[in-house]
Amino acid sequence: MSAIYILIPVAIVLVGFAIWLFFWAVDSGQYDDLDSPAHSILFDDEDPLHKAGVEKINPSHDEQSPPRA
């Protein structure tokens, strides 16, 4: 019976930590966009229609791409 006096506060602390961790992840943007990265692998980088779609979504996107290794 005395173990329950230790296990209940430990469980409450763990649940509190899990809730804090979830809200931290949401606030830091971990769940902002889950679909676009998964679909972007399907598009060819050289496809002009894809580039037009990217410019339509993000008008401040600049034409230069980062150097490739």
N, CA, C and O atoms as a GROMACS GRO file, in nm:
protein
  276
    1MET      N    1   0.081  -0.120   0.000
    1MET     CA    2   0.000   0.000   0.000
    1MET      C    3   0.085   0.125   0.000
    1MET      O    4   0.045   0.227  -0.056
    2SER      N    5   0.203   0.119   0.062
    2SER     CA    6   0.286   0.239   0.067
    2SER      C    7   0.345   0.272  -0.071
    2SER      O    8   0.385   0.386  -0.096
    3ALA      N    9   0.352   0.174  -0.161
    3ALA     CA   10   0.405   0.200  -0.295
    3ALA      C   11   0.312   0.290  -0.375
    3ALA      O   12   0.357   0.364  -0.463
    4ILE      N   13   0.184   0.284  -0.346
    4ILE     CA   14   0.088   0.367  -0.418
    4ILE      C   15   0.109   0.516  -0.388
    4ILE      O   16   0.079   0.601  -0.471
    5TYR      N   17   0.161   0.546  -0.271
    5TYR     CA   18   0.188   0.685  -0.234
    5TYR      C   19   0.305   0.741  -0.316
    5TYR      O   20   0.318   0.863  -0.330
    6ILE      N   21   0.387   0.655  -0.370
    6ILE     CA   22   0.497   0.698  -0.457
    6ILE      C   23   0.454   0.693  -0.604
    6ILE      O   24   0.488   0.783  -0.681
    7LEU      N   25   0.380   0.590  -0.643
    7LEU     CA   26   0.345   0.571  -0.783
    7LEU      C   27   0.246   0.676  -0.835
    7LEU      O   28   0.256   0.717  -0.950
    8ILE      N   29   0.152   0.718  -0.753
    8ILE     CA   30   0.054   0.818  -0.800
    8ILE      C   31   0.121   0.952  -0.828
    8ILE      O   32   0.095   1.008  -0.935
    9PRO      N   33   0.205   1.008  -0.741
    9PRO     CA   34   0.272   1.133  -0.777
    9PRO      C   35   0.366   1.118  -0.897
    9PRO      O   36   0.377   1.210  -0.979
   10VAL      N   37   0.433   1.005  -0.909
   10VAL     CA   38   0.520   0.983  -1.025
   10VAL      C   39   0.438   0.980  -1.153
   10VAL      O   40   0.478   1.038  -1.254
   11ALA      N   41   0.323   0.914  -1.150
   11ALA     CA   42   0.236   0.909  -1.268
   11ALA      C   43   0.183   1.047  -1.303
   11ALA      O   44   0.175   1.082  -1.421
   12ILE      N   45   0.147   1.126  -1.204
   12ILE     CA   46   0.099   1.262  -1.230
   12ILE      C   47   0.209   1.347  -1.292
   12ILE      O   48   0.183   1.424  -1.384
   13VAL      N   49   0.331   1.334  -1.242
   13VAL     CA   50   0.444   1.409  -1.298
   13VAL      C   51   0.468   1.367  -1.442
   13VAL      O   52   0.493   1.453  -1.528
   14LEU      N   53   0.463   1.238  -1.472
   14LEU     CA   54   0.485   1.191  -1.609
   14LEU      C   55   0.376   1.239  -1.704
   14LEU      O   56   0.406   1.277  -1.817
   15VAL      N   57   0.253   1.238  -1.660
   15VAL     CA   58   0.144   1.289  -1.743
   15VAL      C   59   0.160   1.439  -1.766
   15VAL      O   60   0.140   1.488  -1.877
   16GLY      N   61   0.198   1.511  -1.662
   16GLY     CA   62   0.222   1.655  -1.677
   16GLY      C   63   0.335   1.683  -1.774
   16GLY      O   64   0.327   1.776  -1.855
   17PHE      N   65   0.442   1.603  -1.768
   17PHE     CA   66   0.553   1.620  -1.860
   17PHE      C   67   0.510   1.590  -2.004
   17PHE      O   68   0.550   1.661  -2.096
   18ALA      N   69   0.430   1.486  -2.023
   18ALA     CA   70   0.383   1.452  -2.157
   18ALA      C   71   0.295   1.562  -2.215
   18ALA      O   72   0.305   1.594  -2.333
   19ILE      N   73   0.209   1.620  -2.133
   19ILE     CA   74   0.123   1.731  -2.178
   19ILE      C   75   0.209   1.851  -2.213
   19ILE      O   76   0.186   1.915  -2.316
   20TRP      N   77   0.306   1.884  -2.130
   20TRP     CA   78   0.396   1.996  -2.158
   20TRP      C   79   0.473   1.972  -2.288
   20TRP      O   80   0.488   2.063  -2.370
   21LEU      N   81   0.522   1.850  -2.308
   21LEU     CA   82   0.596   1.817  -2.429
   21LEU      C   83   0.509   1.829  -2.553
   21LEU      O   84   0.556   1.876  -2.657
   22PHE      N   85   0.384   1.788  -2.544
   22PHE     CA   86   0.292   1.801  -2.657
   22PHE      C   87   0.269   1.947  -2.691
   22PHE      O   88   0.277   1.985  -2.808
   23PHE      N   89   0.241   2.030  -2.592
   23PHE     CA   90   0.217   2.172  -2.619
   23PHE      C   91   0.344   2.242  -2.669
   23PHE      O   92   0.335   2.333  -2.751
   24TRP      N   93   0.459   2.200  -2.621
   24TRP     CA   94   0.585   2.256  -2.673
   24TRP      C   95   0.600   2.221  -2.821
   24TRP      O   96   0.639   2.307  -2.901
   25ALA      N   97   0.570   2.097  -2.859
   25ALA     CA   98   0.582   2.056  -2.998
   25ALA      C   99   0.486   2.132  -3.088
   25ALA      O  100   0.521   2.171  -3.199
   26VAL      N  101   0.365   2.154  -3.040
   26VAL     CA  102   0.267   2.230  -3.118
   26VAL      C  103   0.313   2.375  -3.133
   26VAL      O  104   0.305   2.431  -3.242
   27ASP      N  105   0.360   2.436  -3.026
   27ASP     CA  106   0.405   2.575  -3.032
   27ASP      C  107   0.529   2.594  -3.117
   27ASP      O  108   0.547   2.700  -3.177
   28SER      N  109   0.614   2.494  -3.125
   28SER     CA  110   0.738   2.507  -3.203
   28SER      C  111   0.716   2.472  -3.350
   28SER      O  112   0.811   2.478  -3.428
   29GLY      N  113   0.596   2.437  -3.388
   29GLY     CA  114   0.565   2.414  -3.529
   29GLY      C  115   0.589   2.274  -3.578
   29GLY      O  116   0.604   2.253  -3.699
   30GLN      N  117   0.594   2.177  -3.492
   30GLN     CA  118   0.621   2.041  -3.534
   30GLN      C  119   0.506   1.981  -3.614
   30GLN      O  120   0.527   1.888  -3.692
   31TYR      N  121   0.385   2.032  -3.596
   31TYR     CA  122   0.269   1.976  -3.663
   31TYR      C  123   0.208   2.071  -3.764
   31TYR      O  124   0.090   2.058  -3.796
   32ASP      N  125   0.286   2.166  -3.814
   32ASP     CA  126   0.230   2.266  -3.904
   32ASP      C  127   0.183   2.207  -4.036
   32ASP      O  128   0.067   2.226  -4.074
   33ASP      N  129   0.269   2.137  -4.106
   33ASP     CA  130   0.234   2.086  -4.238
   33ASP      C  131   0.287   1.944  -4.253
   33ASP      O  132   0.407   1.923  -4.270
   34LEU      N  133   0.198   1.849  -4.247
   34LEU     CA  134   0.239   1.709  -4.256
   34LEU      C  135   0.224   1.652  -4.397
   34LEU      O  136   0.284   1.549  -4.428
   35ASP      N  137   0.144   1.716  -4.483
   35ASP     CA  138   0.115   1.659  -4.613
   35ASP      C  139   0.213   1.702  -4.722
   35ASP      O  140   0.252   1.620  -4.804
   36SER      N  141   0.253   1.827  -4.725
   36SER     CA  142   0.338   1.876  -4.834
   36SER      C  143   0.472   1.804  -4.847
   36SER      O  144   0.508   1.768  -4.959
   37PRO      N  145   0.547   1.781  -4.739
   37PRO     CA  146   0.673   1.709  -4.757
   37PRO      C  147   0.655   1.567  -4.812
   37PRO      O  148   0.739   1.518  -4.886
   38ALA      N  149   0.547   1.503  -4.775
   38ALA     CA  150   0.523   1.368  -4.825
   38ALA      C  151   0.489   1.368  -4.974
   38ALA      O  152   0.526   1.275  -5.046
   39HIS      N  153   0.420   1.471  -5.020
   39HIS     CA  154   0.382   1.478  -5.161
   39HIS      C  155   0.491   1.539  -5.248
   39HIS      O  156   0.494   1.514  -5.368
   40SER      N  157   0.578   1.618  -5.191
   40SER     CA  158   0.680   1.686  -5.272
   40SER      C  159   0.781   1.589  -5.332
   40SER      O  160   0.844   1.621  -5.432
   41ILE      N  161   0.798   1.473  -5.273
   41ILE     CA  162   0.890   1.374  -5.328
   41ILE      C  163   0.839   1.321  -5.462
   41ILE      O  164   0.918   1.271  -5.543
   42LEU      N  165   0.709   1.332  -5.487
   42LEU     CA  166   0.651   1.281  -5.610
   42LEU      C  167   0.671   1.374  -5.728
   42LEU      O  168   0.658   1.331  -5.843
   43PHE      N  169   0.703   1.500  -5.703
   43PHE     CA  170   0.717   1.597  -5.811
   43PHE      C  171   0.861   1.605  -5.857
   43PHE      O  172   0.954   1.592  -5.778
   44ASP      N  173   0.879   1.626  -5.987
   44ASP     CA  174   1.010   1.644  -6.044
   44ASP      C  175   1.052   1.789  -6.024
   44ASP      O  176   0.971   1.880  -6.046
   45ASP      N  177   1.175   1.813  -5.983
   45ASP     CA  178   1.222   1.949  -5.959
   45ASP      C  179   1.229   2.032  -6.087
   45ASP      O  180   1.216   2.154  -6.083
   46GLU      N  181   1.249   1.966  -6.200
   46GLU     CA  182   1.264   2.037  -6.326
   46GLU      C  183   1.130   2.061  -6.397
   46GLU      O  184   1.128   2.123  -6.503
   47ASP      N  185   1.021   2.014  -6.342
   47ASP     CA  186   0.891   2.028  -6.405
   47ASP      C  187   0.846   2.174  -6.396
   47ASP      O  188   0.832   2.226  -6.285
   48PRO      N  189   0.823   2.241  -6.510
   48PRO     CA  190   0.783   2.383  -6.505
   48PRO      C  191   0.646   2.404  -6.440
   48PRO      O  192   0.622   2.508  -6.379
   49LEU      N  193   0.557   2.305  -6.452
   49LEU     CA  194   0.427   2.318  -6.387
   49LEU      C  195   0.441   2.315  -6.235
   49LEU      O  196   0.369   2.385  -6.164
   50HIS      N  197   0.533   2.234  -6.187
   50HIS     CA  198   0.557   2.228  -6.043
   50HIS      C  199   0.615   2.359  -5.993
   50HIS      O  200   0.575   2.407  -5.887
   51LYS      N  201   0.708   2.417  -6.067
   51LYS     CA  202   0.766   2.546  -6.027
   51LYS      C  203   0.660   2.655  -6.027
   51LYS      O  204   0.661   2.744  -5.941
   52ALA      N  205   0.569   2.649  -6.123
   52ALA     CA  206   0.462   2.748  -6.126
   52ALA      C  207   0.371   2.733  -6.005
   52ALA      O  208   0.325   2.832  -5.948
   53GLY      N  209   0.346   2.609  -5.966
   53GLY     CA  210   0.264   2.586  -5.848
   53GLY      C  211   0.333   2.635  -5.721
   53GLY      O  212   0.267   2.688  -5.632
   54VAL      N  213   0.463   2.618  -5.714
   54VAL     CA  214   0.538   2.664  -5.597
   54VAL      C  215   0.536   2.816  -5.592
   54VAL      O  216   0.520   2.874  -5.485
   55GLU      N  217   0.553   2.882  -5.707
   55GLU     CA  218   0.549   3.028  -5.710
   55GLU      C  219   0.411   3.080  -5.677
   55GLU      O  220   0.397   3.186  -5.615
   56LYS      N  221   0.308   3.007  -5.717
   56LYS     CA  222   0.172   3.050  -5.686
   56LYS      C  223   0.146   3.043  -5.536
   56LYS      O  224   0.079   3.130  -5.480
   57ILE      N  225   0.198   2.940  -5.471
   57ILE     CA  226   0.179   2.925  -5.327
   57ILE      C  227   0.269   3.021  -5.250
   57ILE      O  228   0.225   3.084  -5.154
   58ASN      N  229   0.394   3.032  -5.292
   58ASN     CA  230   0.494   3.112  -5.220
   58ASN      C  231   0.550   3.217  -5.317
   58ASN      O  232   0.653   3.192  -5.379
   59PRO      N  233   0.485   3.334  -5.332
   59PRO     CA  234   0.530   3.432  -5.432
   59PRO      C  235   0.668   3.491  -5.400
   59PRO      O  236   0.733   3.543  -5.491
   60SER      N  237   0.714   3.485  -5.278
   60SER     CA  238   0.845   3.541  -5.245
   60SER      C  239   0.957   3.441  -5.269
   60SER      O  240   1.073   3.469  -5.240
   61HIS      N  241   0.923   3.323  -5.323
   61HIS     CA  242   1.023   3.218  -5.350
   61HIS      C  243   1.117   3.266  -5.459
   61HIS      O  244   1.072   3.309  -5.565
   62ASP      N  245   1.243   3.258  -5.434
   62ASP     CA  246   1.338   3.307  -5.532
   62ASP      C  247   1.382   3.197  -5.625
   62ASP      O  248   1.385   3.080  -5.588
   63GLU      N  249   1.416   3.235  -5.747
   63GLU     CA  250   1.441   3.139  -5.855
   63GLU      C  251   1.565   3.055  -5.833
   63GLU      O  252   1.575   2.945  -5.887
   64GLN      N  253   1.660   3.104  -5.756
   64GLN     CA  254   1.784   3.030  -5.738
   64GLN      C  255   1.763   2.918  -5.637
   64GLN      O  256   1.706   2.938  -5.530
   65SER      N  257   1.811   2.802  -5.675
   65SER     CA  258   1.803   2.689  -5.583
   65SER      C  259   1.937   2.673  -5.511
   65SER      O  260   2.039   2.720  -5.562
   66PRO      N  261   1.938   2.610  -5.397
   66PRO     CA  262   2.064   2.592  -5.326
   66PRO      C  263   2.157   2.501  -5.403
   66PRO      O  264   2.111   2.415  -5.479
   67PRO      N  265   2.288   2.518  -5.387
   67PRO     CA  266   2.382   2.432  -5.460
   67PRO      C  267   2.368   2.287  -5.421
   67PRO      O  268   2.346   2.255  -5.304
   68ARG      N  269   2.381   2.201  -5.518
   68ARG     CA  270   2.369   2.058  -5.493
   68ARG      C  271   2.506   1.996  -5.479
   68ARG      O  272   2.601   2.036  -5.545
   69ALA      N  273   2.514   1.899  -5.394
   69ALA     CA  274   2.643   1.832  -5.370
   69ALA      C  275   2.669   1.725  -5.472
   69ALA      O  276   2.773   1.658  -5.467
   0.00000   0.00000   0.00000
